[in-house]
């Protein structure tokens, strides 16, 4: 018999500091199986997410929104009044923390040079929870105010969804095939762009394929000045150049990198996302 896997889907809701004060909407309540001050999962196969071997007969105690204790069933002290869930035949693991996610999907366009992206604010937060993701970084926005509202409504308990860390709209350069992306044509524009979206509450940034070195450098410096991180899906700027400029990390785009092809001429291509 296949073992069933129980993700800590409820862990997002339970992780909220003011969990007991949150007034969940009827829509959100559909996705909450347990909403008690103390919940005990016992007799489960624990996958701890640290690379250790799965351990059988484990108990997890959650109290007022926090995981208070994890260990062997035989050593567990069950608090009075706790809701107890027997996980016999099931496995339990922490919710997934996913760092390259989006609230949009590509939309059909009859003009290939004029790509369009479609926001899915209702569907995607639910899909992330269904896949076991309880915390996500959006890693690039095309409808930033929609992303802000989604996060706000999830935090207030109005909508079901994971904890969200918001990445600002793409820092794009002088040429883009995406009409939803601003073209930052100068370093000064890029720095102002970073500061504006940081003021709106975005906590990370992502540079995109047509941005050039001076513009990227200005964006990196502006983000770091505010103790924020910046990643990139690059093309015009190579990986080595980005690293030298202080880029914090890189997101896919390997098909466009010339760093590993000796003598290859640079050519700006455009691949989402």
C-alpha positions, 0 to 999 in steps of 0.5 A: 500500500502506498503511504499517503503524504501529509504536507504541513499545508496548514502550517502557513495558517498556523505560522501566522503570529496572530493566528488566534486573532485572524478571522478567516473568511468562509472561502479560506475556511474551506481549506483549513482542516484543523483550527485549534489552539493545540494540534498534535500529529502522532504516529507519522513517518517524519520527513524533516526536510534536512536530508535525514532519513525518514523516521517512523512513529513521530509526533509533532505538537503545534501550539498557538500557531507554532511547532513546539515539539517534534520527537518520538511518540513514546517521548511525547507529552500530549497537552490537555485539550489537544486535538489529536490526529493519528497519522498511521500509514501517512508521512508528514513533512514541512511545507515547501519553501519555493523561491522562483514562482509567479502569479501569471502564465503566458497568454496566447498572442498572434504576434510573436514579437509582442508577448503577453502574460496573464495574471491568475490571482485566484488559481495560483495561490490555491495551486501552490498550497495544493502542491505543498508550498507554504512559502513562495517568492514570486520572482518577477511581477507583471501586475505588481498591485495585484500581487500586493493585494493577493498577499494582503488578502492571504495575510488577513485570512480572506483568501487561501494561499501561501506566505508570499515574499514579493519580487518587484516588476522586472528590471528590463532594459531598452528592448523588450517583447513584453508590453507589461515590462518597463524599459529602463533606458538609463542607470538613473531610471533603474535606480529610481525604479528599484527605490519606488517598488521597494517603497511599495513593499517589495522585498527583492528584485529581478533583472531581465534579459535586455538590461545592460551593464551600467543599468544593471549595476545601478539597480544592484547598488540601489537594491543593496543600499536598502539591504534587499537582494537582486537576482536575474534572468540575463542575456545581454550581461553575462553570468561572470559580468553579473557576478562581478557587479554584485548580483546575488543570484541567477535564475535559469536562462542557461540557453542564453549564456555565452560564458561557457562558449569560447568565441561565441558572439553575444546575441540577445534572445528573449525567453520567458520568464 
